[in-house]
Amino acid sequence: MTRFFAQLFEFEREETAGETLRFQVFQAFVLGMAVYWAWVWGLDIERIPAIIAPQGIARDIDLSFLAGSQLPLAIAALVTLCAAGAWPERTARGSLTLLVVLLHVQYVARHCLGKVAHGSQYVGLGILMLTLAAWLMPSGSAQRRFALGSTLLFMGTGYMFAAFSKLFARGLAWPDGHHLWMWIAEKGIDVTSDLGAERLNLVQRLSLEHWWVATALLAGGLVTELCGMLLWFRSTRTYATVAFVGLHVGVYASLGILFDAYIVQLLIVGLPLPLLFDRGLQWRRQRRGNLPLRV
């Protein structure tokens, strides 16, 4: 385990400018999305007169006072302030801690009204890892490595647990193409209600016409999810990231469900962006060095 965590977090290796820049992109993305969802959820909660089906902490804490009031917008404003306060090192701990609490309350209140975007859950994970890093790690470099490494750890674990839940529920029969037929039909109800008519794309038509195509799509997705641990290792991370993006493209093509925020976060933490950033910075320095002196 010591060797595993050593290669995942790489605390002993010197941090490059590209790695620092990747972390800044990651931090800007998760904090920006936190602010976006806080306001979107706040506007939704404000329009609903009552909490319909309490979920999560709402089963133990009465959040009905948020429904139909201005308080969700006040929470969104506080989340915005906390996101801004997360950048200065001296205020990061308190700001991130308060942001996690407020955003979770907003998330639970909105979830009591119906499903929320799956991508928001992994953005929440990223913010939680930023918060733990700020409290547990002694230096800025260690905080950045812990936040990114632990995010990769739990994202990979999430994929594997998604596959395990499917196998526990249906066993090896889960990839049966008939299941995809049922899900396409169920999703078609939403499409018909929005557009007034059912519209099937090429992937959906092929899946419905050929059982083996539907089965192959489901089997490929299941096998890909089982490989979630490949995100943990530098040597396989890029390939796993591309495979998981392909998985989500397949989900969108077959069921019309787009995990857009999650895909962006996956690309940020999974692709070798530091290498590209370092090469770009090196090219910029070389260009500056070749410029003629101005008199």
N, C-alpha and C positions, 0 to 999 in steps of 0.2 A: 504493500500500500504506500509505503514511503516513496518508493521509486515511481509509482504511478502518479502520485500527487506532485512529485518533483518535476516530471516531464509535462504535466498538465499546466502547472502554474509558472514553472521556469523562473523562480525567484532569484536564482543565482546568476542567470545570464544577464548581461548588460542590455538595457533597453535602448532601442533605436528610436530615432525621431519619427520614423514611420509608424512604429507601434504606439507611440504617444499620440500621434495624429489619429490613428484608428480608434483609440479609446475616446478621444474627444468627439469623434463622429458618433460613436456608440452612445456616449452620454447625451449629446445633443438630440439624438433621435429618440431615446426612451423618455427623456424629460419633455421634449416637444410633444410626443404622443400622449404623455400623461396629461399635459395641459389641454390638448385637443379633446381627449375623451372626458376629462372632468367637466368641460363646458357642454359637450354633446349630451352626456348623461344628465347634467344639471338641468338643461332645458327640457329633457324628457320627463324627469321627475317632477319638475315644476308644473307640467301640464296634466299630470295624473292626480286625481283627487284622493286616492287611497292606495296603500300597499296591499296588493292582491294576494300574493303567495310568498310569505316570508321564507328567505333562504339564508343559509350560512349563519352569521352572527345575528341576523335579524330575527332568528328564532328565539334568541335569548335576550336581545336588546331591542326594545320597541323603537323602530325607525319611522313610524307612521307620521311623526311630526314633520318630516321632511317633505312629504307628498303635498303638492299644491301650494307650497310656500316659496319664499325667496331664499330660503336657507341653502338649497343646492347650488344656487348661483354664488352665494357667499363662499361656500366651500370651494367652488371652482376658482374664485378669485384668490383664495388663500393658497390653493394648489399652484396657481401661477406665480405667486410671490415666493413660495417654497422652491419652485423650480429655478427661479432666478437666484435665490440664496444658496442653492446647491453648488454653484460654481466657485465662489470664494472659499478657500480651505478653512478659514476660521469659522464659517457659518454652515459648512457642509453637513456636519453631523446632525445638528438640530433641525435644519431645513429638510434633509432627506427623511429623517425619522417622522416628522410631522406630515410630510408629503405622503409617505406610505400609509399612515393611519387615515388621513383624509380621503385619499384616493380609494382605499379599500371600502370605506363607508359609502362613498359615492357609487362604487362598483356594486356593492351588495344591494343598495337601495334600487339601483337600476335593474339589477338581475331579478329582483322580486317582481318586476313588471314583464319579464320575458328574457330570452337569451340575449347575451351581448357578444361582441366580436371575439373570436377565439384569440386573435392576435393580442388583444389587450391583456390577456393572462400572462403571456410571455414578456410583454413590456413591463408588467408588474413584477415579474421575476427579476428582470434586469435591474429595476429600481431597487428592489430588495437587496440584490447583491451589491449594488453601489453603496447602500446604507450599511450593510455588514462590513464591507471593506473599509468604509470611513471610520467605523468603530474599532475594528479588530486589527487592522494593518498599521505598522509603525511609520511607513513612508509613502510618498506619493506613488513611487514606482510599484511598491508592493500592493498598494490599493488598486492600481490599474490592472495588474496581473491577476489579482484575486477576483476582481469583479468580472473580467472577461472569462477567466478560466472556470469559475463556478457557474457562470451563465451557460457556457458550453457543456459543463457536466450535467446540469439539470435539463437542458434542452435535449441532449442525447438520451438521458434517462426517460424523459417524457415520451420520446418516440418509442422506446422499447416497451414502456408500460402500456402505451396505446396498442401495440401488437399483442402483448400478453393478455390484455383485457378482451381482445377479440378471440384469442385462442381459448381463454377460460370460458367465454360465453358459448362458443359454437365449435371449438376444436378445429380440426383440419377441414371441417365442412364450411368454415366461414367464407372462403373465397368462391363459393358456389355462385355462378353467374346469375342465378335466379334472385339472389339478394340484391345485386345491382339493378336488376330490372325493377324490383320493388322500390328501391330508393329513387330511381329516375322517375317512376310514376308519382311518388310522393312529392318530389321536388317539382314535378310538372304542374301540380295543383297551385303552387306559389306563382309559377310563371304564367299560368292561365289567368290567375286573379289579377296579376299586374298588367299583362299585355292583352288580355281578352282572347288569346288563342295559344295553343301549345306550339312551341318552336323547338324542334330537336336539331342539334348540330350533328356533324358527321360522326363524331365519336359515339354519341348517344344512339344514333341510328344503327351503326355497326354493332354496338353492344346489344341492342334489342333484337337485331336480326340474327346474330350469331352468339350462341351461348358461350362458346369457347373464347370469344373476344372478351366478353364480360368477365369470365372466370380468370383469364390471363391478366386483365387489369387489376382485379382484386388481389390475385396472388402476388403480382409484382409489387403492389403497394404494401402488402403484409411483409414480404421479405425485406423491402427497403426499410420499413419501420423497425424490424428486428436488428438492423445494422446500426441502430442509433449510437452504439458505443464507439463507432468509428469517428464520431465528432470529437472524441476525447484525445485523439492522437494526432500530432502534427503531420505525420506521414500520410494519413488517410483522410484528414479533415476536409481538404478541398474536394476530393472525389465524393465524399459523403454529402457535402453541401450541395454539389451539383445534382446528386441523386435525389436529395430531399426536395430541392426546388422542382425537379421533374415530377416528383410525387404530387406536389401541390398543384402543378400545372395539370396533371392528370385528374385530380379531384375537381378542379375548376371545369375542365373539359367535359367530364362525365356527369357532374352534379351541379355545376354552376356556383360552387362555394369557393370564394376567393379569400385566402389567408394573406392579404396583402401586407399588413404591418408585420406579421410574423416572418414572411419571406424576406422583407427588407432587413429585419434584425438578424435573420439567419445569414444573409449575405455579408453583413457587416462583421459578424464574429467568426464566420466560417471560411471566407475566402482569404487568400494571402495578400490582403490589402497593404500591410506594412511594407512588403517587398516592392509593390508598385509605388507607394508613397516615397520610399527611400530612393528609388531610381528617379522619380520625378524631381525630388529635392536635389539629388546629385546633378541631374541635367541642368537644373536651374542655376546651381552654383557654378557649373562649368561655363554656362552662357554668360553669367555675370563676370567671370574671370577673364573671358575672351573679349569683353567689351573694351573699346579704346578709351583711354583716359580723356576726360573732358577738361579743357583749359579754361 
